């Protein structure tokens, strides 16, 4: 029996750091449009939802996205992400969930699809988008992945993986039983520098505009 897969994107229209962020133009579409377009193209996703308190968002999204109204309380600045995810999961039943964000407009549908296949058809209980950094890293005032008295060549150093805000894929029990969006055996889906772009500030947005308008071999990065 086929397992149900639901993708959802939480959105609030009263963003603080970058006002009206989700409605800003990026290329010829609003920022909020792109991640939904990618999700709608992913094989094995049954339903794609926008989880928002304001129906106004509907006209900024591609056709095929389902609107689910959320409580205005969830738009509060002090509300934790886990509260939002819990609210959605209590309303929409599924075997597997994909949590994605509008702030990652350059994520490719093929990237999401590959990570989803790992959760659906392998032993992984979750997946998330990450950037691989094979360089000298420090944490809490100490080297994280090398020893000061035994410095390796860069190509031999142990890489570190940095979470991006792109997506998290998890089976229902991972959140229902443990309150987590990352399970105990996650698949780390590497993304490139363009896919990893996360728009939260004016500077992020201005940089994304440059990427969106950059033509390379007659291809626009959107």
N, C-alpha and C positions, 0 to 999 in steps of 0.2 A: 504493500500500500504506500502510495506516494506521501511523503512528508510535506506539510504545508510550510511555505517560506513567506514571511512578511517583512518588507522593508519599511522603515519609518524615519522621518526627518523632523525633529522638533524645531519649531520656528517661533520666535517672538518678534513682533514688529517694533518694540520699544527698546532696541539695542542702545547701550549707553556709550561705549567707546567709539563706535562709528555709527552715528544716527542714520536710521533708515537703511542700514547695511543690506538687508536682504532684498531691497527694492532698487538698489543702485545698478546702473547699467554697466555691463561688462561685455564689450563687443556689441552685438545687436540684440542682446537679451538681458533681463535682470539677473543679478547674481543668483537668486534663488532658483532659477530655471535649470541650471546646468547639472546639478547632482541628480535631480529628478529625471532628466533626460537620460543620463547614464544608467540609473537604476531600472528604468522602463525597458532598457535594451538587454538586461541581464537575463540569461536563460535560467530557469528554475525559480525565479521570483514570481509568486502568485499574486501578490497585492503590494502596491506602493502607496503609502500614506503620508500626508503632511499633517503634523500634530500641532495645531495652532489655535489660539483663542479668537482669532479674527478671520472671518470668511473672506475678507478683502484679499487675502493671499492667493486665493484660487485663480484670479485672473492673471497672475504672474507666473503660472506653472503650465507645463505642457499637458495636453489632453491625456487622460488615463490615470492621473493621480487622484486618489481618494482623499477627501477632506474629513478629518476627525477633530471636532471641537474640543479643546481642553479648557480646564478651569483657569480663569484669569489669575488665580493665586500662583499658578506655575510660571507666570511671567515675572515674578519678583526677583530682584537682584540677588537675594540671599538664598534662593531655592537651589538645592543641589540637583545635579543631573540625575542622580539615582531616583529622586522623587518623580521626575518627569518620566523616566523609563518605566517605573513601577506603575504609574497611572496608565500609561499606554497599554502595557502588557495585561493589566487587569481588565481592559476594555476589549482588546483584540487578541483572540486566541491563535496560537501558531506553534509549530514544533521548533522552528528556527527563526530567529530575528536578525535583521540587519539594521543597525543603527548608523545613520550617516548624517553628515552636516553640510549645509549650504556653503560653508566657508572653504570648502575644498572643491572648487568648480572644475579643476582640471583632471580629476580622477577619471580614468578610462573605464568603460563598462567591462572591458576584457579583464582588467585587473581585479575588479570586484567579483566577476564571474569565476575566475580561477580560484580565488580565496574561498568562495562559497562552495565550490566543488570539493575542496579539501575537507570542509566540515561535513558535507552531505555524504561523501563517498569514501572517506578515509577515517582514521581513528581520532582525528582532532575534534575537540569539543567546542572550539571557538577559533576565531581568526581576527587579526587586526592589521592595519596598515602601519608600516614602519619604514624608517630610513636607516640604511646600513652606513655606519661611519667607521672606516678602518683608519683610525688615526690615534694619536696619543691623547687619552682622555683622563680628566681628573674629577674627583668627587670628594667633597668634604675635606679639602686641603691635601688630598693624597692621590697618587696615580691610581687610576681605576683598572687599567688593563696592561700595565707593564711595571717593571721594577727599575728604580733609578740607577741601580748598580749593574743592570743587565739590559741595556736598551736594544731592542730588536730592530731589524729593518722594518720600514713601514709596511711593506707587503707581507710581513710575517706576523704583524701584531694582531692580537685577538680583536675582532671588530666589536663595536657596541651597536645596539639597535635602539633607535629613538621612536617612540610612538608619535604618529601624526594624528590629527583629528579626523582623518578621512572616513574610516568606517571601523565598526566592531561587529563581528558576526558571532552569535552565541546561541546554543541550544536553550530551550525554555527552562530546563531544570537548573542550568547554571545561574540564571538570575533568580528564579523562583525559590530555589533551595539555599543559595549562597549569597544572593544580592550582588552578584558580580557580572560584569560585561566581558570579562576575560576568564576563561576556564582554567583547568589544571593541565591541559595539554593543548596550548594554542598554536596555531600556524601563523608564522610571521610573514606577512605578505610585503615584500620589499617594493617600494615605489621610488620613482626617480625624483629629481629636484623639482620638476614642474608639477607632477602629481601631488607632491608634498606641500605645495603652497597653501597656507592657511590665512584667511583674511579676517583679521580682528581689529586692525587699526587703520587709520587714514594712510599710513605709509605702506601697509600691506596691500591696500586697495590700489594705490598708485602703482606699485610694482606689478600687481596682477594686470592692470590695464596695459602696461608695456608688454607683458607676455602675450596678452590677448591680441594685441595689434601687431605683434612681430611676425613677419612673414619669412619663412625659411623654406627654400625650395618650393615656393608657391603654396605652402601649407600654413594656415593660421592655427595657432595653438588653442583652439576652442572647439 
